[in-house]
Amino acid sequence: SKQMWERNGQGERCARRSRSGRPIEKFREMQAALWCAGSAALGFAARGVLDARRRDARRRRGAESGDVLLAGVELGGTTSTAALAWSSDPSEVVAELTVDTTSPDETIRPLIEFLLAQQQERGKKIGALGIGSFGPVDLDSKSSTHGFITSTPKTRWRNCNLLQMLKHSFPSIPMRMDTDVNAPALAEVVYGGHGDDVDSAAYVTIGTGVGVGVVVNGVAVHGLMHPEGGHIPVQRKSGDDFIGECSYHKNAVEIESMVSASAIARRCGVETSALKDLGDDHPVWDIISFYIASLCISITYLISPHVIVLSGGVMRRRSLFPRIHRHFAELNAGYVNPGKLVHRLHQYIVPSKFGYEIGVIGTLHLARTALCE
């Protein structure tokens, strides 16, 4: 979009156009008009790094134009974030706070206090709240435990009524909750730049744990619950005798117990904080790439998404991508053979161009959706 071009310093006003051929500015007008009519195909721009002048100008425009103030809360395995944006453009975050994810009270309380303080500072109430949380979470609105974090490996968070904790402080505003991987998966489909015809995606985060979000036909997959792809059993790599650990599945050979940050650290006999110091040529990275490729094969064969986006702390090591592509090609052995899987794997298994920003963008996307329901 125009905003993205400006952030990249290229200054081209109409570099991208809508499918109809209209300039993107006209497309944005159409987008705004259709947004509350439930159009899942239209989305919002990527959040960029805003300088102080742009942030101040955005705040003033929001206050003057009567925009609704949106809030997003993203709970991750390592850190959690609360963010604010105006409804006319949720991609432009006007304030945010990130804290360590510890216990429910220690994590949620400062995020709520931050949002309440922002309301008072701006003299404007938050109009809708989007929530993206690690799981498993109960997303069934008819369930007695709707909004709970349920059987998570994080023992202090088991059976935590997350939705009610937030509703207690914001009792009268619409809220929409999803997983911390489904929310960014939606954002990737809506505005990921993966192609005009892309309406399905898998978003995989690999860090403290492994999570998989899935969107099909523009809609996040829930079904019985929601995807829990981090616990998919996989074939053991030849010669790998590492014994993974899972509080539920014990020593099963499953993705999370093989490739999470703590698993990689145990493999190498180092602290998690020292993983960044391992060279790209360390043999552990080829082992890890094999298991990630195995997960991508399972996702491809079961879901057949247009794109698989890999993110999270482990995937900051970009040298993993070519290794994953190579193992994927070997495991696939030419069986599923659309051109992208044969010649352009670098366009199929990809990093998010938004980086870590995509998580909070996803929660603000949920907030705007809640506002229009």
N, C-alpha and C positions, 0 to 999 in steps of 0.2 A: 504494500500500500504506500501511499504518499508518505505517511509517518515513518514507515520502515526505511524508505529511501532516504529520508532526511536524517534518520539516525545513522545510516551507513555513510552519510556524507556525499551522496551522489546527486542530490538535489533535483531529481526528475519528478515532476508533479504528477504525471499520469503514466508512470512506468508500467503499472499493472492495470488491467481493465477487467470488468466483470464479464461473465460468460456471454452476456447479450452484446458486448462490445461497447457499452456505455463507459465513460470515464469513471474511475474508482470513486470520485467525489459524489457522482450521481448514485453510484451503487450504495454508498454509505447512507444516503438519504432513504433509499429503498429499504436498506437493512433496518434502519431505525423504525420505519413505519411498520415493517413486518414482524419485528422482534416479539411483540406481545401477542401476535396472532399464532405463536407457536411454531415458527419456522425453525426447524433444527438444522437446516442447511446453511444458515447465515451465522456469522460469528463476529469475533472482535480481533483487533490488531494485536500483534506481539508487543509485550511490554519491553521498552528499552531502558537504558540507563539515562535518567533525566537529570539535567543540571538544575541548579537552584532556581534560576530564572524561569525555566519551563514549569517546574513544580509550582512555584508561586503563581504564575499566570494561570495554570490549570485550576488551582484552588479558587482563585478569584472568579474564573469563568463559571465553575461549578456552583459557587455560592450565589452568583448573580442570575444564573439561568434557571434556577429552581430544580437542578438535578437532584435525584435521590442518592443519598449516601449509602454505598454498599460496603459490607464487611465480609471478609473471608477468614476462616480459621483452618489452617492446615496442620494436622498432627502427623509427624514423621517419627521414625524409629529413633533418630538421634536428636533432632531439633524440631521445634514447632513454631509456627508463625501466625500472627494476626495481621491483617492488612485492610486498607480502606481504598476505595476508588469511587468515582462518580458514575452513575448509571449510564451516562451518555458515552463513556469510554472506560470500561472496567480494566482495560489493558494498562492504563496510566495510574499506577499506584501512587497515592498522595501521602501515605504514611504506613509504616509497618514496624513490627517488633518481632524479633526472633529470640526464643529461649531454649534452653536444653530440655529435652523430654525426660522427666524424672518420674515423679508420682503424679496422679491426676490432679490433686489440689495444687501442688507446686508448679505444675505446668499450666493449667487452665486459669488459675487465679490471676497471674500477671497479664495474661492475654485479655481477659475480661476487663481488668482495671485499665489497661491501655485503651481499649475500645470505648469504655465509658468516659475516660478523660478526653478522648478525641471528640466525642459528642459534645462535651461541655465546651471545649476549646473552640469548636466550630459553630456552636449555637445551633446545631442541626442534629436531629435524631437519625440514627441508622435505620434505613428503610427495609433492608433484607439482609440475610446472613447465609452464606454458603459454607459448608463444612466438608472437609476431606480428611478422613482418618485412616490410620493403619487398622488392620482388622485381625480376625474376622469381626464384622459389625452386622447388626440386625437392621436391614433396610426395609423390612416388611411393615408397612404402615398399619397393618391390622394386628400385628404381633404385640403381645404384652411387654416385650422387651425391645420394642422399636427404638432405635437410636442408641442401643447399648453396644459397647465393645464387649465381645463375648469371650470365646475360648482362646484368647491371644497367648502366645508364649511369654508375653510381658505380664508376669504374675500380678503385679500391683494394679494392672489395668483390667483384669478379668472382671466381667460383669459391672463395668463402670457405665453409669447412665449419662453418657456424654451429652446427648441431646438435651436432657433435662437440666444439666448444669448450665448450659448456655441459655435455655429458655427461662431459667430462674432470673437471669440478669436482663434478658430481652424478651419479656413475656408476650408482647403483642405484635411482633414482626414475623413475616413469613420466613421460613428456613427450608433449605434443601440440603440433604446429607448424602454423601456417597463415600467410596473409599478414596484413599490418597493416591490411588493409581487410576481409578476410573475417571476422576475429575481431570487430570492431565491428559488422559486418553481422549476425552471429549474435546479438549482444547486443541490437541494435535490434529484431530479430524477437521475441526471447524476452521482453524487458521494455521495449520502446521506447514503450509506451503508444499504439501506432498502431491498436489495435482488436483485439478478441478473435479475429477470424477471419483476422488477418494472419499468414501463414506464409511470405511472400516479401518480399524487400527488396533494393534496391541501395544500397550505401553508397559515396559518392564523396568522396574527400579531394582538395582543390585547394590546393597550397602550393608547396613546393620542386618537387614533381612532381604528377602526377595519377594516382590509383589508384582502381580500382573493385572493390569486393567484392560478391558476389552470393550470396544465399541463396534457394533454391527448395524448397518443401515442408519448410521447417525445416532444410535441410541446405546447408552451404556448397558452392558449385559448384567442382569441381576439374577433372574430365574429363581431357583430355590434359595439362593443366598447372593453370592457374587463369586467371581473366579478367585481361587486360591492356588494360582499356578506355581507359587514358590515351593509347594510341597509335592509337586509331580515327581514320581520315581523315574529315574533315568538309568540307562545302561552305564555300567562302570567302565571307565577308560582302561584299556589294556595296560597293565603294569602299574596302575594306581592302587595302592593298598591303604589309602587314608580312610579312617573310620569317622564318619560324620556323626554329629549329635543333634537330636531333636527331642524336645521335652515330651512330644506326643508320639513320634514314630521311631524313637530310640536311634538305632544305627542304620536306618534305611538309607539307601543311596538315593537321596532326593536333592533337588536343585539347591535349596537354601543351605542344607548342611554341607554341601560341596563347595559353594562359591561365595557365601556371605563373607563380609570382611573378617569376622572372627574366625571363620573356617580357614581362610587364606592365611591368617596370622598363625593359627595353630599348625598348619602345614609347614610353615617356614620357621617356627620356633621363635617368633618375635611378637612384640606388642602390636596391636592394631595401628597405633599411631606411627609405627615404623614402616608400614607398608609402602608409604610414599617414597621411601629411600631405596626400595628394591629396584634394581635395574630392569629395563624393558627386556633384557635378554635372560632374565631369571627363568628357569624351566617351569616354575609354578604357573606362569601366565599362559603357557600353551595348554596346560591341564585345565585351567579355569575356562579358557576359550572353548575347549571341547564340550564342557558341560553346558555352557551358555548356548552354544550352537545346538546342542541336543534339545534344550528347551525351545529354541526357535523352530526346530523341526517339528516338535509336537504342536506348537501353536499353528504352524503353517498347515499341517495335515488335518488338524481338528477344526480350525476357524477360517483359514484361508484369507487372512486380512490383506489389505492393500499395502500395508507397511507395518514394520515392527520397529518401535522406537526404544532404544536402550538408554537408561539414565541411571543416576545414583552415584554414590561415592566411588565405587569400584570402577565404573565406566568413565571416570575422569581420565583414566589411562587410555588415551585414544589409540595406542598401538594394539589394543585388544581387537579392534574392529577387523582389520585384515585377517587376523588369525581366526576369528569367529566366522568370517566369510569362507575361509578355506575349509574349516571343519564342516560347516554347513553344506558346502558343495560335495564334500566326500560322503557325508551321511546321507544326503539326498540321492546321490549316485544317478542323477539325471531323471529320477522318477517323476517328480513334479517339475514341468519344464516350460512355464511361461518365460518369455524373453528376459524379464527382470531377474528371474532366479538363475538363469543361465549366464547372462552377459552383464547384468547390472545389479549384482547383490549389494553394491554400495549405495543403491537407491532403495533397497528393500529393508535391510537391517541397518539402521541409521541412528546417530545421536540426535537429541532434540536441539534445534537451533536456538531454543529459548534457555537452554541450560537448566539450572535449578529454578529459574523463574516460572517454569511451566506449572509447578505445583500450586503456587498461590494464584496464578492466572486461572487455573481450573476452579478454585474455590469461588473466585469472584464471578466466573461464568455461572456457577451454580446459584449464586446470590441473585444475579439478574434474571435467571430462569425462574427462581422462586418468586421474584417480584411480579412477574407477568402471569403467574398461574392463577 
